[in-house]
Amino acid sequence: MKVGDLVKCNWQPGSSHVEDDCAVPMKFIIKGEVGIIIGKREQRYIGSSYNVVLFPKFGYKHTLSDGALDLLN
């Protein structure tokens, strides 16, 4: 997958991010929603990259692995 690809999320994260050592719950249900890959993020300690996906319906972006996304285009 690459920047600009249209994708559909096939997994619902439980949290949006970590703040002050606590997981912050998701505000949106993104499973089943369509998004656009807008960037890549390297994980230094894991040795792999993740996709930064924009979900225009919510104006929200989330970092997800390839396995959580289905390529639409």
Sequence and secondary structure as in RCSB ss.txt:
>XXXX:A:sequence
MKVGDLVKCNWQPGSSHVEDDCAVPMKFIIKGEVGIIIGKREQRYIGSSYNVVLFPKFGYKHTLSDGALDLLN
>XXXX:A:secstr
  TT EEEE    SEEEEETTEEEE SS  TT EEEEEEEEEETTTTEEEEEEEETTTTEEEEE GGGEEE  
